[in-house]
Amino acid sequence: MKIARRTFAFLIGALIVVFSASAQQSYPTRPIRLIVPFPPGGGNDFVGRLVAQKLGERLGQQIVVDNRAGASGVIGTEIGARATPDGYTLLLGFVGPLALRPNLEKVPYDPVRDFTAASLIASSYHILVVHPSIPVRSVKDLIAFARARPGQLNYASSGTGANFHLIAELFKSAAGIDIVHVPYKGAAAAALAVVTGEAHMMFSSTTAVLPHIRTKRLTALAVTSPARSPLAPEVPTLVESGVRGVELGSWYAIVAPAATPREIVARLNAELVSLASVPEYRQQLEKLAFEPLTSKPEQFAGFVKGELDKWGKVIRAAGIKPE
């Protein structure tokens, strides 16, 4: 009897191994949905569509981008967390809904336990722009102008609690100025508000506002990166401009619901890591002001825990609260 049980257990184990290997080799057999938890036109959408195209080519199946905006990325991220864990719904994981919002309010998912990551894919820094009607041409000018008009200048963001909101609040605190937050539904809408003069300034992804900078519809004052951006080398860093403590960027990842089979996650990871070494792909990311990144699936939980802790300290130190 014991031998029969052992034989049965061995056969079951062997079948699981065979099935897992088969699943990895056959996946995917139909199109994949990639949820981007923000509207079209912003940094998330840019990087999400590029990765969807290139990863889809490598997998031999179309990856369809599904923009599910709302609540600074929380709505789309919850949809990703609750999706069937079969590898056919992926999520563009982003620092905002995974590390910022959970420090501001209770979110309907656990950013660590509810996801498994195929890989980190990119990081980026941001740029401070103002409407040309504001008579400033440097961060020093802006600070002096704002201090002389407390509460009269406003700044747009992609939503309350979003990364651009928090970065602007850090800047406000570091510069000692009083400026008013005006949230919009996404980075593209916020940028349009500044272009039209409805809002005075904002922190944005470089790619979203660079065309407006080139056509003089926006004035660029500084970047948040440690060094100047190759896309706009004429724009100084905030540190060069005399403001420290705002050298913060954003990160992006391809993630799946936590119970997604490890073999499928491993396949996605292998393709993303391989893709990151392709010069054409790297150049395309860099042209969009993103730095290519990769990681192992098992590293993601620890990475997110570290980001939650880091941003929690930043938010508490700046006294930032949800509006």
C-alpha positions as CSV (number, residue, x, y, z in Angstrom):
1,M,0.0,0.0,0.0
2,K,2.8,2.4,0.9
3,I,4.6,1.7,-2.4
4,A,1.3,2.3,-4.3
5,R,0.9,5.6,-2.5
6,R,4.4,6.6,-3.3
7,T,4.0,5.6,-6.9
8,F,0.8,7.6,-7.1
9,A,2.4,10.7,-5.5
10,F,5.4,10.4,-7.9
11,L,3.1,10.2,-10.9
12,I,1.1,13.2,-9.8
13,G,4.4,15.2,-9.3
14,A,5.6,14.1,-12.7
15,L,2.3,15.2,-14.3
16,I,2.6,18.6,-12.6
17,V,6.1,19.1,-13.9
18,V,5.0,18.0,-17.5
19,F,2.0,20.2,-17.3
20,S,4.0,23.2,-16.1
21,A,6.6,22.8,-18.8
22,S,3.9,22.5,-21.4
23,A,2.1,25.6,-20.1
24,Q,5.4,27.6,-20.3
25,Q,6.1,26.4,-23.8
26,S,2.6,27.0,-25.2
27,Y,2.0,30.3,-23.4
28,P,0.6,32.5,-24.8
29,T,-2.1,31.0,-27.1
30,R,-4.2,34.2,-27.4
31,P,-3.9,38.0,-27.1
32,I,-2.8,39.4,-23.8
33,R,-4.3,42.5,-22.1
34,L,-2.0,45.0,-20.5
35,I,-3.8,47.3,-18.1
36,V,-2.3,50.8,-18.0
37,P,-3.9,52.5,-14.9
38,F,-3.7,56.0,-16.4
39,P,-5.2,57.8,-19.4
40,P,-3.5,57.9,-22.8
41,G,-0.8,60.6,-23.4
42,G,1.3,60.4,-20.3
43,G,4.5,58.6,-19.4
44,N,2.8,55.4,-18.2
45,D,1.0,55.2,-21.6
46,F,4.1,55.8,-23.6
47,V,6.2,53.2,-21.9
48,G,3.3,50.7,-21.7
49,R,2.6,50.9,-25.4
50,L,6.2,50.5,-26.3
51,V,6.7,47.4,-24.1
52,A,3.4,46.0,-25.2
53,Q,4.5,46.1,-28.9
54,K,8.0,44.8,-28.4
55,L,7.0,42.1,-25.8
56,G,4.1,41.0,-28.0
57,E,6.4,40.5,-31.0
58,R,8.7,38.3,-28.9
59,L,5.8,36.2,-27.5
60,G,4.1,35.9,-30.9
61,Q,0.8,37.3,-29.6
62,Q,-0.7,40.8,-29.6
63,I,-0.6,42.6,-26.3
64,V,-3.6,45.0,-26.2
65,V,-3.2,48.1,-24.0
66,D,-6.3,48.8,-21.8
67,N,-6.2,52.3,-20.2
68,R,-8.1,52.1,-17.0
69,A,-7.6,55.5,-15.4
70,G,-8.9,56.9,-12.1
71,A,-8.0,57.7,-8.5
72,S,-4.3,58.3,-9.4
73,G,-3.9,54.8,-10.8
74,V,-5.7,52.9,-8.0
75,I,-8.7,51.9,-10.1
76,G,-6.7,50.2,-12.8
77,T,-4.3,48.7,-10.3
78,E,-7.2,47.1,-8.4
79,I,-8.5,45.6,-11.7
80,G,-5.0,44.1,-12.3
81,A,-4.9,42.7,-8.8
82,R,-8.4,41.0,-9.2
83,A,-7.8,39.7,-12.7
84,T,-7.8,35.9,-13.4
85,P,-4.2,34.8,-12.7
86,D,-3.6,33.0,-16.0
87,G,-1.0,35.3,-17.6
88,Y,-3.5,36.9,-20.0
89,T,-4.1,40.0,-17.9
90,L,-1.0,42.0,-17.0
91,L,-0.6,45.3,-15.3
92,L,1.8,48.2,-15.8
93,G,2.9,48.6,-12.2
94,F,3.8,52.1,-11.3
95,V,5.3,53.8,-8.2
96,G,2.2,55.9,-7.7
97,P,-0.5,53.3,-6.9
98,L,2.0,50.7,-5.6
99,A,4.1,52.9,-3.2
100,L,2.6,56.4,-2.9
101,R,-1.1,55.9,-2.5
102,P,-0.8,53.2,0.1
103,N,1.0,55.7,2.3
104,L,-1.8,58.2,1.9
105,E,-4.9,56.1,2.3
106,K,-6.3,52.6,2.4
107,V,-6.2,51.1,-1.1
108,P,-8.3,48.0,-2.2
109,Y,-5.3,45.8,-2.8
110,D,-2.0,44.9,-1.0
111,P,0.9,46.2,-3.1
112,V,3.2,43.4,-1.9
113,R,1.0,40.3,-1.5
114,D,-1.4,40.8,-4.4
115,F,1.1,41.0,-7.2
116,T,4.0,39.1,-8.7
117,A,6.3,40.9,-11.1
118,A,7.7,39.7,-14.4
119,S,10.3,42.4,-14.2
120,L,11.0,46.1,-13.6
121,I,11.2,47.7,-17.0
122,A,12.1,51.4,-16.7
123,S,12.7,54.4,-14.5
124,S,12.4,58.1,-15.3
125,Y,12.9,61.5,-13.8
126,H,10.8,64.7,-14.2
127,I,10.9,68.2,-15.4
128,L,9.4,71.5,-13.9
129,V,7.6,73.7,-16.4
130,V,5.7,76.9,-16.2
131,H,3.4,78.8,-18.6
132,P,5.3,81.5,-20.5
133,S,3.0,84.2,-19.1
134,I,4.7,83.7,-15.7
135,P,7.7,86.1,-15.9
136,V,10.4,83.7,-14.7
137,R,13.2,81.9,-16.5
138,S,14.9,80.0,-13.6
139,V,14.0,78.2,-10.4
140,K,15.4,81.2,-8.4
141,D,13.1,83.5,-10.3
142,L,10.1,81.3,-9.7
143,I,10.8,81.1,-5.9
144,A,11.1,84.9,-5.6
145,F,8.0,85.4,-7.7
146,A,6.0,82.9,-5.7
147,R,7.2,84.2,-2.3
148,A,6.0,87.7,-3.3
149,R,2.5,86.2,-4.2
150,P,1.7,83.6,-1.5
151,G,-1.2,81.4,-2.5
152,Q,-1.7,83.1,-5.9
153,L,0.2,80.6,-8.1
154,N,-1.1,77.1,-8.7
155,Y,0.3,73.9,-10.0
156,A,-1.3,71.1,-12.0
157,S,-0.8,67.4,-11.3
158,S,-2.1,64.1,-12.7
159,G,-4.2,63.6,-9.6
160,T,-4.3,63.9,-5.9
161,G,-1.6,61.6,-4.4
162,A,0.0,61.0,-7.8
163,N,3.8,61.2,-8.1
164,F,3.7,64.7,-9.7
165,H,1.5,66.0,-6.8
166,L,3.9,64.6,-4.2
167,I,7.0,65.9,-6.0
168,A,5.5,69.3,-6.3
169,E,4.6,69.3,-2.6
170,L,8.2,68.4,-1.8
171,F,9.4,71.2,-4.0
172,K,7.0,73.6,-2.3
173,S,8.3,72.6,1.1
174,A,12.0,72.7,0.1
175,A,11.6,76.1,-1.6
176,G,9.5,77.6,1.2
177,I,6.7,78.8,-1.1
178,D,2.9,78.7,-1.0
179,I,1.4,77.4,-4.2
180,V,-2.0,75.8,-4.7
181,H,-2.6,72.2,-6.0
182,V,-5.0,71.7,-8.9
183,P,-5.5,68.0,-9.7
184,Y,-6.4,66.7,-13.2
185,K,-7.4,63.4,-14.7
186,G,-4.0,62.3,-15.9
187,A,-0.7,63.8,-17.0
188,A,-1.8,64.8,-20.4
189,A,-4.8,66.8,-19.1
190,A,-2.5,68.5,-16.5
191,A,0.0,69.4,-19.2
192,L,-2.8,70.8,-21.4
193,A,-4.0,72.9,-18.5
194,V,-0.5,74.5,-18.2
195,V,-0.2,74.9,-22.0
196,T,-3.5,76.8,-22.1
197,G,-2.7,78.9,-19.0
198,E,-5.4,77.4,-16.9
199,A,-2.7,76.3,-14.5
200,H,0.6,78.0,-13.9
201,M,3.1,75.2,-13.6
202,M,3.7,71.5,-13.0
203,F,6.2,68.7,-12.7
204,S,5.8,66.3,-15.6
205,S,7.4,63.5,-17.5
206,T,9.8,65.0,-20.0
207,T,8.2,63.2,-22.9
208,A,4.8,64.6,-22.2
209,V,5.9,68.2,-22.3
210,L,9.0,68.3,-24.5
211,P,7.0,69.2,-27.7
212,H,5.5,72.1,-25.9
213,I,8.9,73.2,-24.6
214,R,10.3,73.1,-28.1
215,T,7.4,75.2,-29.5
216,K,7.8,77.7,-26.6
217,R,4.4,77.0,-25.2
218,L,6.0,75.9,-21.9
219,T,9.1,77.2,-20.2
220,A,11.3,74.5,-18.7
221,L,13.1,75.5,-15.4
222,A,14.7,72.3,-14.0
223,V,14.8,68.5,-14.0
224,T,14.6,66.3,-10.9
225,S,17.4,63.9,-12.1
226,P,20.9,63.9,-10.5
227,A,22.3,65.0,-13.9
228,R,20.9,66.9,-16.8
229,S,18.6,65.1,-19.2
230,P,20.0,64.2,-22.6
231,L,16.7,65.2,-24.0
232,A,17.0,68.7,-22.7
233,P,20.6,69.3,-21.8
234,E,20.1,73.1,-21.6
235,V,17.8,72.6,-18.6
236,P,19.6,72.6,-15.2
237,T,18.9,70.2,-12.4
238,L,17.1,71.3,-9.3
239,V,20.3,70.8,-7.3
240,E,22.1,73.1,-9.7
241,S,19.3,75.6,-9.2
242,G,19.8,75.6,-5.4
243,V,16.9,73.2,-4.3
244,R,17.8,69.9,-2.7
245,G,15.7,67.0,-1.6
246,V,13.5,66.6,-4.7
247,E,15.8,64.3,-6.7
248,L,13.2,61.6,-7.0
249,G,12.2,59.6,-10.0
250,S,9.5,57.0,-11.0
251,W,9.7,53.3,-11.8
252,Y,7.6,51.0,-14.0
253,A,7.2,47.2,-14.0
254,I,5.2,44.5,-15.7
255,V,3.3,42.7,-13.0
256,A,0.6,40.0,-12.8
257,P,-1.9,38.8,-10.1
258,A,-0.1,37.0,-7.3
259,A,-1.3,33.5,-8.2
260,T,-0.1,33.6,-11.8
261,P,1.8,30.4,-12.5
262,R,5.5,30.7,-11.9
263,E,6.3,29.2,-15.3
264,I,4.4,32.0,-17.1
265,V,6.0,34.6,-14.9
266,A,9.4,33.1,-15.7
267,R,8.7,33.2,-19.4
268,L,7.7,36.8,-19.2
269,N,10.8,37.6,-17.2
270,A,13.1,35.9,-19.7
271,E,11.6,37.8,-22.6
272,L,11.7,41.2,-20.8
273,V,15.3,40.7,-19.7
274,S,16.3,39.7,-23.2
275,L,14.4,42.6,-24.7
276,A,16.3,45.0,-22.4
277,S,19.5,44.1,-24.1
278,V,18.2,45.0,-27.6
279,P,19.9,48.3,-28.7
280,E,16.9,49.5,-30.7
281,Y,14.5,49.0,-27.8
282,R,16.9,50.7,-25.3
283,Q,17.3,53.6,-27.7
284,Q,13.5,54.0,-28.0
285,L,13.1,54.0,-24.2
286,E,15.9,56.5,-23.9
287,K,14.3,58.8,-26.5
288,L,11.2,58.8,-24.3
289,A,13.4,59.8,-21.3
290,F,13.2,56.3,-19.7
291,E,16.2,54.3,-18.4
292,P,15.8,50.6,-19.1
293,L,15.7,48.3,-16.0
294,T,15.3,44.6,-15.3
295,S,14.8,42.5,-12.1
296,K,14.0,39.0,-11.0
297,P,10.5,38.1,-10.0
298,E,11.5,37.1,-6.5
299,Q,13.1,40.5,-5.9
300,F,9.9,42.5,-6.4
301,A,8.2,42.1,-3.1
302,G,11.3,43.3,-1.3
303,F,11.7,46.2,-3.7
304,V,8.1,47.4,-3.2
305,K,8.5,47.1,0.6
306,G,11.6,49.3,0.4
307,E,9.7,51.8,-1.8
308,L,6.7,51.9,0.6
309,D,9.1,52.7,3.4
310,K,11.1,55.3,1.4
311,W,8.1,57.2,0.2
312,G,6.3,56.9,3.5
313,K,9.2,58.8,5.1
314,V,9.1,61.4,2.4
315,I,5.4,61.9,2.7
316,R,5.5,62.2,6.5
317,A,8.5,64.5,6.5
318,A,6.7,66.9,4.0
319,G,3.4,66.7,5.9
320,I,1.6,65.6,2.7
321,K,-2.0,64.4,3.2
322,P,-4.7,63.3,0.8
323,E,-7.1,66.1,-0.4
